[in-house]
Amino acid sequence: MRSFLLLALSSVGLTSSFAQTLQWQVPLANDYLGNPSANYLGHLGDIEISPVTGRINVLRKDDVNWSSNFSLASYSSNGTLLWHNVYSVGPLANEPYTLTLGEDDANYLAGSYNSNGARGKLVCKIGTSGVLDWFYNSRLTGDESDSYVGRIIKIGETLCTGGFWQGNAGQRGVLFGFNASDGTPLYANNLFDNIRGFAYGYAAKNSRDQLLISGTAYDHPSGYLEAIDRRGADGTAFGSGFQGVPSRLQQSFVIGVNDADSILTAGRYGEIAGSPHWRPTYRKTSPRYDASVRFDMPFYSNELISSGLGNGTWNVVCDDYGNAIFATETHSTITGTDLTLMCFDPKMNLKWRRVLDYGEVDFTPSEVELLKTFNGYSYIVVNATTGTGTDVAHLSCIDDKTGEVKWEVESNIRSVSPYGGSSALEIDNSGGVYWAGNFVNTFGQVTPMLRKYLPEAPRNDVRCLLGFGSNISGILGIGSESPAQIAIPTQISGHRNLESIAAGSFGAVSAVADHCKSWGFNDRGQLMDNSTVTKIRPEPVTGEFQTKTLVAGENHGVCRRADGEVFAWGDNSYGQIANGSAIQPEWIRIAGPTNAIGAGYNTTFYINDNDLCFATGQNNAGQLGDGTFVGRAGFGYVRKSATTVFGNIRAATGGRNHSLFLDWGNRVWGTGSNTNGQLGDTAIGVSTQYVKLISNFTNVKSIACGEYSSYAVKNDGTLWAWGANNRGQLGDGTTTRRLTPVQIMIPGTVTQVSAGKEHCLALTSDGFVYSWGANSQGQLGNGTLFDSRIPTRVRGIFSAKIIEAGSNQSYVEGQYLTQNRRVAVSAGEIP
């Protein structure tokens, strides 16, 4: 199931420094736009980074001829062009497209087109090699004279995109749904049936895969209304509401969703004292989705609006810690055009304000659109035109903690066109910043360029132990039993540069060479200190273990020394440590010499020098594989049949009532219960008494078990899972149990997997940790208590070496960047 320990190495000094470094830049592929020196090169659309392969896809639209063409180019993480194609999609496509990527690595695009004077909707799918799989466009039915399609969101197998249309009855918002596999229209629902007005499709998705739509509605004579309409993937509303404003709301609102699923919207409204002043406003709506406004803050003052000039564009984004970063263009006859940034904590307290002075630079509408946040930094692109007509584009990196500008770069745009400075921005899981835009070279040629800026990693070699999740009885070892749940990585003192850790349901044990520490609940002697006293912080355990491997069941632990001898302690209610007493509060020898050890919830395994496997403990479902359903208080052979023992084994592990084994042929075997398909067999509910092979599943290098689920890492670094999935613990985007292995899509190469009760952790070769599944105790470390059906990176953790999932808690050994941008350092060494 899990492993129970930790090893430490010597530490070195550290510093923390992040800076802008241009890793590479490449010209975007030539396309239908022709001569790269032309002055009007078109509009850069979105950048998307594939969660599957890490490739960077860049979208471009032809604004030169107002034609229906657009192009898509795909690049590797080192800037190599993988493929490029040009697409023609109708008589006239004149709205910027939006791009999203599905779990299958296909591109989905949305936009609008014009046919016989009426614009309609456009949605298409482009496969992983650039081939157009399907395309759908159509005028909206009815009396519309104008229609648009906005942001596209993929929820399961449904593509959702918002928009509006204008006809004889006025303007009205529309929400569209399409089948992601073939483009079949599923629905087109009006957002505001009783209002003459419009809504625009600013959209986001929360942790429950619910679609959130934000926009504005116009209703004479009362002026503009803010409206937030939230609909599920089937197009039906699960909550909606309207909020009036004291004056005319100007244009649509943008939308953000923080880690607690609160909805954040921002926009502007005005006519102050009869003048067309615009003031930005920011609202936070309850995560209950009843449209109740918890905060409504108009941002206008002499600092933001002066001398009769109004505020322009805006944006809002949530950082990793629940803070909201708000950006707005500000005008002044004294200072010219500036960009004002504000940071608010989750309770709407202003943390800092920063004004970026661009002097004579003049912003044009909808140019402060690109605002992203990653690991405590916000990145913002500002496109503008100077007083001399020169187009410029700035990329700035802002420290979310202080508002300090860490670094800034500027493109050398020179009078190319109103779209010359158009840009696209995206950040990958390692913090790489990708910026695409039109750039001018030394010969005056305008060339679309893709650049990657790579922040420096923290300069240190010190790793520490971090815990998150359930802290009942102090099982996280942080020195306190409060709070009972901790949803962000928290340092456990007294450990540096460890090499392994093992965790059970109510305790953990760490070890360095021949020394051990333990902490947590101890009612069954799980902490091997010859007591049943609970510990809320790591304390040394007497004895010289010379430990090489440690594993843990639910309430017992097992270690294998360097000489192959096996010792165990803790709960023995089911005979899992094979010594006869119900509780064993100190370590005792139970086997040896051995090649490997393993544990299930109430079972223990060892593999001898001849690669034969032995088991003891609970056997109610046949999880010992000895041909019976009778528990054992001593080791017996694991068997293929009554006459054949199970040999050639390299690893063993177990869940609640099933067990998995890995042989030297890289094949996986299982025994015990199959109530949820955890044995990789379609014979649901059939328990086995002997091990059997999971067919057609090979090339495996490591295995793990959750309570009723199973996991395997293959030699190619891919991760596979099967069994129970009620909390999303299989990470395939569903809650459907899987009877045979399915691949879990994780960026990068997986090197380790560790399964808890209903959640899972994975470590990749680049040192990042991903988590998914149950999260009611914060065991995913993402700052929320909401389950996740797909793997998401645990932010702030770098250079991780070890992961360990307990029942409802998690441990990671690595470098951690705290919210104040400092690298966490363990206080003290293991003696």
Disulfide bonds with the S-S distance in Angstrom:
none
